[in-house]
Amino acid sequence: MSPLPSPLGPLGQIALTVQDLDRATAFYKDTLGLPLLFQFPGLAFFNLHGIRLMLSRGEGEPKEPHGLESSGTVLYFKTDDLAAGFATLKDRGVTVLSDPHLIAKMPDHELWMAFFRDSEGNTFALMSEVR
């Protein structure tokens, strides 16, 4: 039996939860030499060889020692058709965390996302940059 076609495109973004956003931003920019793309309050975005790396402080109370969130890493998969990809995943029974919604209006596009969980409770997202 052949596998079902995947609604997931290439990896587009990785989110990392950090303890100190200013310290982490300086480390990724100045120590690792990653280009800083842009910042929003509480977020910093870097170019990791064509994949966007998002640093954030995370939400909620720390669940593990040293302030680390137990599910602080999120994989974001690019898609050209967010509605169709999301519908496919929903039809296949994924646990939906949020329906497709507008995240940010950029100068040249809108960023839309939808979030879901895998069978192990990990968070994933479909993302679409709509021009």
Buried (B, 14 or more C-beta within 10 A) or exposed (E): EEEEEEBBBEBBBBBBBBEEBEEBBEBBBEEEEBEEEEEEEEBBBBEBEEBBBBBBBBEEEBEEEEBEBEBBEBBBBBBEEBBEBBBBBBEEEBEEEEEBEEEEEEEEEEBBBBBBBEEEEEBBBBBBBEE
